[in-house]
């Protein structure tokens, strides 16, 4: 069962108006360098820092989220999709989808609850979603400018669909761990004879001589 901070429960129990903003945290690879990069976007009006699990994150006020599917909470391994539609005008949104590769990028979403009159944060933002970016199509308008960017997200159970990596190149292992030399000799695999726990097989015998021929290296009987 989902738990909620008591301060938020008390505030809503008083039938007060609700003021909730959505925080989106993306982790993608820089398309130029390949380095892992992160960026935070939220529905607030300005750039703000939030404390998420003891880590300070900066979220950019990247315009309003035009559309967001309601969150569904259920037990099971079914892969559920979540859709977010951003305005394509904000440069931070363009940074997250053009400069970074969002394909299968980890994503987290939190809800930040504010007091409707004072604007103070009632409690630490609560995580409401964790998954990956499946698709990030960019909708271009008639004038050639980006109108909206839609993120199609899949839950963490999507990772169970990944097949085992039965083949990995030397470069892939070196990229993960520079000292990994397991596949340095992959190009000669199958060429070099290896014997594991047993004696090397004897060379095949030559064909027996015919027509009275004497095998090479063997003296004929009686010195003939």
C-alpha positions in Angstrom: 0.0 0.0 0.0 1.3 3.5 -0.9 2.2 5.6 2.1 1.9 9.3 2.4 3.4 11.9 4.7 1.2 12.7 7.6 1.5 16.5 7.0 -0.1 16.0 3.6 -2.8 13.8 5.0 -3.6 16.3 7.7 -3.8 19.1 5.1 -6.2 17.2 2.8 -8.3 16.1 5.8 -9.1 19.7 6.4 -10.7 19.9 2.9 -8.2 22.5 1.8 -7.5 23.2 -1.8 -4.7 21.2 -3.3 -1.7 22.5 -5.1 0.4 19.7 -6.5 3.3 19.9 -9.0 4.8 17.0 -11.0 8.6 16.5 -11.0 10.3 14.5 -13.8 13.9 13.3 -13.5 15.5 11.8 -16.6 18.9 10.0 -17.0 20.2 9.7 -20.5 23.4 9.5 -22.6 24.9 12.5 -24.2 24.7 11.9 -27.9 28.1 13.4 -28.5 30.3 12.0 -25.7 28.2 9.0 -24.6 28.5 10.1 -20.9 25.5 9.6 -18.6 23.6 12.9 -18.0 20.6 13.8 -15.9 18.1 16.6 -16.1 15.1 17.5 -14.0 11.8 19.1 -15.3 8.8 20.2 -13.3 5.5 21.9 -13.8 6.4 24.9 -11.7 7.1 28.4 -13.1 10.8 28.6 -12.2 14.0 26.6 -11.6 13.9 25.1 -8.1 15.9 22.7 -6.0 14.3 19.8 -4.2 15.7 17.3 -1.7 15.1 13.8 -3.1 16.2 11.0 -0.8 18.9 13.1 0.7 20.2 14.3 -2.7 19.7 17.9 -3.9 18.3 18.0 -7.4 17.6 21.0 -9.7 14.4 21.0 -11.6 13.8 23.4 -14.5 10.5 25.1 -14.9 10.1 23.8 -18.4 6.6 24.9 -19.1 3.4 23.1 -18.4 2.8 19.4 -19.0 0.1 19.5 -21.6 -1.2 16.0 -20.8 -0.4 13.2 -18.4 -2.0 9.9 -17.9 -3.4 9.2 -14.4 -1.2 7.0 -12.3 -2.3 3.4 -11.8 -1.1 1.3 -8.9 -1.5 -2.5 -9.1 0.3 -5.6 -7.9 1.9 -7.8 -10.6 4.4 -8.0 -13.4 2.3 -6.4 -16.1 4.2 -3.8 -18.1 2.2 -0.6 -17.7 2.7 2.5 -19.9 2.6 6.1 -18.9 2.4 9.1 -21.2 3.6 12.6 -20.7 3.2 15.4 -23.3 5.5 18.4 -22.9 5.5 21.7 -24.7 8.3 21.6 -27.2 9.1 25.3 -26.7 11.1 25.1 -23.5 14.9 24.6 -24.3 15.3 22.3 -21.3 12.8 19.9 -22.9 14.7 20.0 -26.2 17.9 19.3 -24.2 16.5 16.2 -22.6 15.4 14.7 -25.9 17.8 16.0 -28.5 21.1 16.4 -26.8 20.5 13.3 -24.7 19.5 9.9 -26.0 16.2 9.2 -24.1 15.8 5.6 -25.4 15.4 3.3 -22.3 16.7 6.1 -20.1 15.7 5.7 -16.4 13.0 8.1 -15.3 11.5 9.0 -11.9 8.5 11.1 -11.2 7.6 12.7 -7.9 4.7 14.8 -6.6 5.4 18.0 -4.6 2.6 19.2 -2.4 2.5 22.9 -1.6 0.3 25.0 0.7 -2.2 26.8 -1.6 -1.8 30.1 0.2 1.7 30.4 1.5 3.4 28.3 -1.3 5.5 26.4 1.2 6.3 22.7 0.6 4.2 20.6 2.9 6.6 17.6 2.9 9.4 16.0 0.9 8.3 15.1 -2.7 6.9 11.7 -2.9 7.9 9.3 -5.7 4.9 8.2 -7.7 6.5 6.5 -10.7 9.8 4.8 -11.7 10.5 3.3 -15.1 12.1 3.8 -18.5 11.6 6.0 -21.6 10.3 3.8 -24.4 9.6 6.4 -27.0 10.0 10.1 -27.3 8.5 11.3 -30.6 8.7 15.0 -31.4 5.6 16.6 -33.0 6.6 19.3 -35.5 4.1 22.0 -36.4 3.4 23.5 -39.9 6.0 26.2 -39.4 8.7 23.6 -38.8 9.0 24.3 -35.1 8.6 21.6 -32.4 5.1 21.9 -30.9 5.1 19.0 -28.4 7.3 16.2 -27.3 5.6 13.1 -26.0 7.3 10.7 -23.7 6.0 7.1 -23.6 7.2 5.5 -20.4 7.2 1.8 -19.3 7.4 0.5 -15.7 10.4 -1.2 -14.2 8.9 -4.6 -15.0 9.9 -3.9 -18.6 13.4 -4.9 -17.6 12.2 -8.5 -17.2 11.7 -8.6 -21.0 15.4 -8.0 -21.8 17.1 -11.0 -23.3 20.4 -12.3 -22.0 23.4 -11.0 -23.8 24.9 -14.2 -25.1 27.5 -12.4 -27.2 29.7 -9.5 -26.2 32.6 -8.0 -28.1 35.9 -7.1 -26.6 35.1 -3.4 -27.0 31.9 -3.8 -25.1 33.6 -5.5 -22.1 36.4 -2.9 -22.2 33.8 -0.1 -22.2 32.3 -1.5 -19.0 35.6 -2.3 -17.3 38.9 -1.2 -18.9 40.8 -4.0 -17.2 38.5 -6.7 -18.5 40.7 -8.9 -20.8 38.3 -11.9 -21.0 37.8 -11.6 -24.8 41.2 -10.3 -25.8 41.9 -13.5 -27.8 38.4 -13.8 -29.3 39.7 -13.6 -32.8 41.7 -16.8 -32.5 39.1 -18.8 -30.6 38.6 -22.1 -32.3 42.0 -21.9 -34.1 44.3 -22.7 -31.1 44.1 -26.3 -29.8 43.2 -26.4 -26.1 43.2 -29.5 -23.9 41.2 -29.4 -20.7 41.9 -32.1 -18.1 42.9 -34.8 -20.5 45.9 -36.0 -22.5 46.4 -34.8 -26.0 45.2 -37.2 -28.6 47.8 -39.2 -30.5 48.4 -38.3 -34.1 46.7 -40.6 -36.6 48.7 -43.6 -37.9 50.0 -43.5 -41.4 48.4 -45.8 -44.0 50.0 -49.3 -44.1 52.5 -49.9 -46.9 51.4 -51.7 -50.1 53.2 -53.7 -52.8 56.1 -54.8 -50.6 57.0 -51.2 -49.6 58.9 -50.8 -46.4 57.7 -48.1 -44.0 60.0 -45.1 -43.7 62.3 -45.4 -40.7 61.9 -49.2 -40.3 64.8 -51.5 -41.2 63.8 -54.5 -43.4 64.4 -57.9 -41.9 67.8 -59.7 -42.4 69.3 -56.3 -43.4 67.5 -56.4 -46.8 
